[in-house]
Amino acid sequence: MNFTQLSNGQYEGFAIVKQCDKKTTSKGNDYLDFKLADKSGEINAKLWDYSPLMHGEFPLDSLVKVRGEISKFAGSDQLKISKIRLTTDADEVSIEDFVQTADYSGEYMYKKIIEKVNAFADEDLKKLVLHMYEERKDIILSWPAAYKLHHALRSGLLMHTLSIVKLCEGVCEVYPFVNKDLLLTGAILHDIAKTTEYDVGATGIASGYTVEGNLIGHLVKGAMLVDEAAVKLGIPREKAMLVEHMLISHHGEPEFGAAVRPMFLEAELLSELDLMDARVYQISHAIENVEPKEFSSRLWALNDRRIYNHSELGINPKVNLE
């Protein structure tokens, strides 16, 4: 944890409340059992002799300023809290400072995507995408792209989406016969239903799957949302159906969750580029903390492979979404 050590030996800093349970000691005294976190890690913390009137309450995902003594308990650091309060505007801290966040702000990436949609020649696809994004703007800005694995970070959904959009644009430069507006529409909407798939709090980090996410999933739900919007907007059925097919097939194979395999060029390209962006992210981040000329641990998401750090990527590779 990025706490500052004070002259009296105590530590002070800001953190996110990841867990807060009210408990009772064997003597009948109430205390709070915390899990506090920042970008560097987590720490267990205890606030003894807890009084709601004196100390207040600490909702999950709230930001707090905390002070206390750090000692070892069962081999791990533990913070004995002497002071704790919710942060205020005067502290000049924000949630983005304490969680893993996309390389660019949600507002910037959203604006870039909308600019590209406004350049569409196909008015139907333009209307469809703008409607679906504007309806969900508030949550899209901070939503993650995954619960775990690739882009499972604040604003990760927009980072993953814009990365694929830029890849699509490059493909269309090489293969000018590809329907660019259709391909970009699929890229921009392919994960739109992840906004219904995950439980996400104020941090922009997923804590698990919703019931709808478990029972339906984002591929089929995404096609359902497109169908609903297309009917509302009067989009021709065949055009909407092409977009829906791209969404339900973008995982490529049924064993990876696709309802059907891609059956036209733009659907195939979307599936391949989606996989490519996910793999680039997973591989580059797998070696962030691996010493040069060493291997990562085995990664089940990459077919149980160990990734070699040849040291030529540099540290903390950042995507270029300019």
QUIJO-V467268 format. One record per residue. SS is DSSP state (H for helix, E for strand, C for the rest). PHI is phi in radians with two decimals (none if undefined). D_CENTER is the distance of its C-alpha to the mean C-alpha in Angstrom with 2 decimals. Layout:
BEGIN
ss = {SS | SS}
phi = {PHI | PHI}
d_center = {D_CENTER | D_CENTER}
END
This chain:
BEGIN
ss = {C | C | C | E | E | C | C | C | C | C | E | E | E | E | E | E | E | E | E | E | E | E | E | E | C | C | C | C | C | E | E | E | E | E | E | E | E | E | C | C | E | E | E | E | E | E | E | C | C | C | C | H | H | H | H | C | C | C | C | C | C | C | E | E | E | E | E | E | E | E | E | E | E | C | C | E | E | E | E | E | E | E | E | E | E | E | C | C | H | H | H | C | C | C | H | H | H | C | C | C | E | C | C | C | C | H | H | H | H | H | H | H | H | H | H | H | H | H | C | C | C | C | H | H | H | H | H | H | H | H | H | H | H | H | H | C | H | H | H | H | C | C | C | C | C | C | C | C | C | C | C | C | C | E | C | H | H | H | H | H | H | H | H | H | H | H | H | H | H | H | H | H | H | H | C | C | C | C | C | H | H | H | H | H | H | H | H | H | H | C | C | C | C | H | H | H | H | E | E | E | C | C | C | C | C | E | E | E | E | C | H | H | H | H | H | C | C | H | H | H | H | H | H | H | H | H | H | H | H | H | H | H | H | C | C | C | H | H | H | H | H | H | H | H | H | H | H | H | H | C | C | C | C | H | H | H | C | C | C | C | C | C | C | C | H | H | H | H | H | H | H | H | H | H | H | H | H | H | H | H | H | H | H | H | H | H | C | C | C | C | C | C | C | C | E | C | C | C | E | H | H | H | C | C | E | C | C | E | C | C | C | C | C | C | C | C | C | C | C | C | C | C}
phi = {none | -1.53 | -1.66 | -1.74 | -1.44 | -1.55 | -1.12 | -1.53 | 1.58 | -1.38 | -2.06 | -2.46 | 3.10 | -1.93 | -2.77 | -1.70 | -1.45 | -1.58 | -2.74 | -2.61 | -2.08 | -1.46 | -2.30 | -2.25 | -1.31 | -1.09 | -1.60 | 1.56 | -1.61 | -1.37 | -2.59 | -1.89 | -1.86 | -1.84 | -2.11 | -1.84 | -2.58 | -2.48 | -1.11 | -1.52 | 2.70 | -2.29 | -2.56 | -1.40 | -2.46 | -2.19 | -1.98 | -1.41 | 0.92 | -1.26 | -2.29 | -0.98 | -1.21 | -1.44 | -1.74 | 1.53 | -2.12 | -2.34 | -1.12 | -1.02 | 1.23 | -1.41 | -1.66 | -2.27 | -1.82 | -2.37 | -2.43 | 3.03 | -1.73 | -1.86 | -2.43 | -1.60 | -2.47 | 0.95 | 1.48 | -2.16 | -1.17 | -2.41 | -1.79 | -1.61 | -1.36 | -1.81 | -2.48 | -2.72 | -2.70 | -1.21 | -1.26 | -2.20 | -1.02 | -1.15 | -1.28 | 0.96 | -2.18 | -2.37 | -1.03 | -1.09 | -1.31 | -2.16 | -2.27 | -1.12 | -2.25 | -1.01 | -1.16 | -2.25 | -1.21 | -1.02 | -1.10 | -1.13 | -1.18 | -1.07 | -1.07 | -1.10 | -1.15 | -1.09 | -1.03 | -1.20 | -1.16 | -1.11 | -1.55 | -1.03 | -1.44 | -1.43 | -1.17 | -1.13 | -1.18 | -1.05 | -1.07 | -1.11 | -1.17 | -1.04 | -1.08 | -1.23 | -1.36 | -1.10 | -1.11 | -2.05 | -0.94 | -1.04 | -1.53 | -1.05 | -0.98 | -2.07 | -1.23 | -1.41 | -1.62 | -2.80 | -1.39 | -2.42 | 1.14 | -1.41 | 0.98 | -1.50 | -2.51 | -1.03 | 1.13 | -1.14 | -1.11 | -1.22 | -1.11 | -1.09 | -1.12 | -1.16 | -1.05 | -1.18 | -1.00 | -1.17 | -1.10 | -1.04 | -1.09 | -1.14 | -1.07 | -1.20 | -1.21 | -1.36 | -2.07 | -1.14 | -1.40 | -1.20 | -1.31 | -1.12 | -1.09 | -1.19 | -1.09 | -1.16 | -1.07 | -1.06 | -1.12 | -1.25 | -1.76 | -1.05 | -1.97 | -1.01 | -1.40 | -1.13 | -1.21 | -1.93 | -1.53 | -2.01 | -1.48 | -2.33 | -1.69 | -1.13 | -1.27 | 1.39 | -1.96 | -1.29 | -1.82 | 2.83 | -1.78 | -1.35 | -1.05 | -1.11 | -1.10 | -1.25 | -1.44 | -2.04 | 1.48 | -1.37 | -1.21 | -1.19 | -1.08 | -1.06 | -1.12 | -1.11 | -1.17 | -1.11 | -1.05 | -1.06 | -1.18 | -1.12 | -1.11 | -1.08 | -1.62 | 1.29 | -1.27 | -0.92 | -1.02 | -1.13 | -1.19 | -1.10 | -1.12 | -1.08 | -1.13 | -1.06 | -1.10 | -1.07 | -1.25 | -1.39 | -1.96 | -1.27 | -1.51 | 1.46 | -2.18 | -0.96 | -1.17 | -1.84 | 1.85 | -1.19 | -1.26 | -2.51 | -1.40 | -0.99 | -2.12 | -2.62 | -0.99 | -1.11 | -1.16 | -1.13 | -1.09 | -1.04 | -1.05 | -1.20 | -1.26 | -1.09 | -1.12 | -1.05 | -1.13 | -1.10 | -1.18 | -1.03 | -1.09 | -1.10 | -1.23 | -1.14 | -1.43 | -1.14 | -1.87 | -0.97 | -1.92 | -1.77 | -1.13 | -0.94 | 1.21 | -2.10 | -1.87 | -1.30 | -1.22 | -1.23 | -2.00 | -1.12 | -1.22 | -1.98 | 1.00 | 1.11 | -1.41 | -1.75 | -1.76 | -1.59 | -1.63 | -1.39 | 1.27 | -1.64 | -1.35 | 1.53 | -1.74 | 0.86 | -1.01 | -2.04 | -1.30 | -1.82 | -1.95 | -1.24}
d_center = {21.50 | 22.38 | 25.33 | 28.60 | 31.81 | 34.52 | 38.24 | 38.91 | 36.63 | 33.90 | 30.29 | 28.42 | 24.95 | 21.86 | 19.17 | 16.72 | 18.30 | 16.35 | 19.53 | 22.90 | 25.79 | 29.31 | 31.87 | 35.62 | 37.70 | 40.81 | 42.83 | 41.09 | 39.13 | 35.60 | 32.76 | 28.97 | 26.95 | 23.66 | 20.68 | 19.59 | 16.79 | 15.80 | 14.14 | 17.20 | 17.21 | 18.61 | 22.15 | 24.19 | 26.30 | 29.29 | 30.87 | 34.40 | 36.81 | 34.15 | 35.47 | 33.34 | 35.91 | 35.90 | 32.28 | 30.34 | 27.27 | 23.72 | 21.05 | 17.83 | 15.12 | 18.07 | 18.95 | 22.31 | 24.94 | 26.64 | 29.74 | 31.44 | 32.86 | 30.97 | 32.80 | 32.36 | 32.16 | 32.13 | 31.13 | 28.05 | 27.82 | 28.29 | 28.53 | 31.51 | 30.65 | 33.52 | 31.75 | 28.49 | 27.49 | 24.66 | 23.84 | 25.46 | 25.20 | 27.86 | 25.61 | 23.62 | 20.28 | 16.89 | 13.70 | 12.11 | 14.89 | 13.89 | 10.25 | 8.48 | 7.72 | 7.87 | 11.53 | 12.52 | 12.37 | 10.95 | 14.67 | 15.78 | 13.60 | 14.45 | 18.03 | 18.24 | 17.23 | 19.74 | 22.34 | 22.15 | 22.52 | 25.46 | 27.14 | 27.32 | 30.92 | 30.21 | 30.40 | 29.32 | 25.99 | 25.49 | 26.28 | 24.00 | 20.81 | 21.62 | 22.33 | 19.16 | 16.95 | 19.25 | 19.24 | 15.51 | 15.07 | 14.50 | 11.40 | 10.05 | 10.27 | 7.53 | 5.47 | 1.96 | 4.32 | 5.46 | 7.12 | 8.46 | 9.58 | 8.18 | 5.15 | 3.67 | 3.28 | 4.50 | 5.45 | 3.78 | 5.69 | 8.60 | 8.69 | 9.00 | 11.32 | 13.38 | 13.83 | 15.30 | 17.33 | 18.91 | 19.70 | 21.29 | 23.37 | 24.66 | 25.63 | 27.47 | 29.41 | 30.68 | 31.23 | 32.37 | 33.41 | 29.83 | 29.08 | 26.59 | 25.80 | 25.21 | 23.00 | 20.83 | 20.75 | 19.48 | 16.80 | 15.63 | 15.86 | 15.07 | 11.70 | 12.74 | 13.36 | 9.90 | 10.49 | 13.22 | 11.98 | 9.85 | 11.20 | 9.11 | 11.25 | 11.98 | 9.69 | 6.50 | 5.69 | 6.89 | 10.50 | 11.74 | 12.91 | 15.10 | 18.66 | 18.14 | 15.22 | 17.61 | 20.68 | 19.70 | 16.32 | 14.43 | 17.07 | 20.05 | 18.56 | 17.50 | 21.13 | 22.39 | 20.66 | 22.07 | 25.43 | 25.51 | 24.75 | 27.20 | 29.95 | 29.45 | 29.59 | 32.38 | 30.57 | 32.92 | 32.20 | 32.37 | 29.86 | 27.37 | 28.08 | 27.15 | 23.67 | 23.35 | 24.53 | 21.94 | 19.15 | 20.87 | 21.79 | 18.85 | 18.32 | 21.86 | 23.64 | 24.22 | 23.58 | 19.93 | 19.62 | 21.24 | 23.81 | 26.00 | 26.15 | 25.80 | 29.24 | 29.38 | 28.52 | 25.54 | 23.93 | 24.65 | 23.28 | 19.95 | 19.70 | 20.70 | 18.49 | 15.34 | 16.45 | 17.44 | 14.19 | 12.42 | 15.50 | 15.79 | 12.41 | 13.34 | 16.88 | 16.51 | 14.27 | 16.57 | 19.42 | 18.10 | 20.23 | 22.85 | 26.24 | 27.77 | 29.74 | 28.04 | 25.85 | 22.56 | 22.71 | 22.55 | 19.22 | 19.60 | 16.85 | 19.11 | 22.27 | 22.97 | 23.50 | 23.87 | 22.65 | 25.28 | 24.73 | 27.48 | 26.58 | 26.69 | 23.00 | 23.18 | 20.89 | 17.16 | 17.22 | 15.63 | 15.25 | 17.79 | 16.62 | 19.79}
END
